[in-house]
Amino acid sequence: MNVQAVETIVAVATAPGAGGIGVLRISGSLAGSIARTMLGRAPRPRHAHYATFADAADGVIDRGLLLWFPAPHSYTGEDVLELQTHGSPVVLRLLRARAIELGARHARPGEFSERAFLNGKLDLAQAEAVADLIASGSEAAARAAQRSLDGAFSEHVHALTAAVIHLRGY
């Protein structure tokens, strides 16, 4: 199932609070037009563009990097825009508000991974592994989640499924 035509979503991808760098992600069919508006021209795929991010009145919000990932070569399988800026919560809120002005809506928690699953970029075990990796409290937990995200658990499940089908046919 491809949910690209449904709605364009936006969310801050970095942890809450202030930091040196903040990341805003946008996914969906309007991501390209938002990228062109933010950059002032069509962005080159998978290329870091230094850009001035402005509000509707051309007032500078911040300057940073704009990265463009056209579908299907993105995490969600949709057109994805990533803005890397200073990690001020105020700056990120202003950039998110600008993306919403341009047609996006605020994403629900986990919605980017949900879209990756729905668009066949991740299977269910891998989508769950994303949450496990984010919540990992130890090195062992992080490594286990990463193995699942890399598909190790899914490979075991597929092998077991094949064995059951073989036995059933036998």
Stockholm file with secondary structure:
# STOCKHOLM 1.0

chainA/1-170         MNVQAVETIVAVATAPGAGGIGVLRISGSLAGSIARTMLGRAPRPRHAHYATFADAADGVIDRGLLLWFPAPHSYTGEDVLELQTHGSPVVLRLLRARAIELGARHARPGEFSERAFLNGKLDLAQAEAVADLIASGSEAAARAAQRSLDGAFSEHVHALTAAVIHLRGY
#=GR chainA/1-170 SS CCCTTTCCEEEECSCSSCEEEEEEEEESTTHHHHHHHHHSSCCCBTCCEEEEEECTTSCEEEEEEEEEECTTSSSSSSCEEEEEEEECHHHHHHHHHHHHHTTCEECCTTHHHHHHHHTTSSCHHHHHHHHHHHHCCSHHHHHHHHHHHTTHHHHHHHHHHHHHHHHHHC
#=GC SS_cons         CCCTTTCCEEEECSCSSCEEEEEEEEESTTHHHHHHHHHSSCCCBTCCEEEEEECTTSCEEEEEEEEEECTTSSSSSSCEEEEEEEECHHHHHHHHHHHHHTTCEECCTTHHHHHHHHTTSSCHHHHHHHHHHHHCCSHHHHHHHHHHHTTHHHHHHHHHHHHHHHHHHC
//
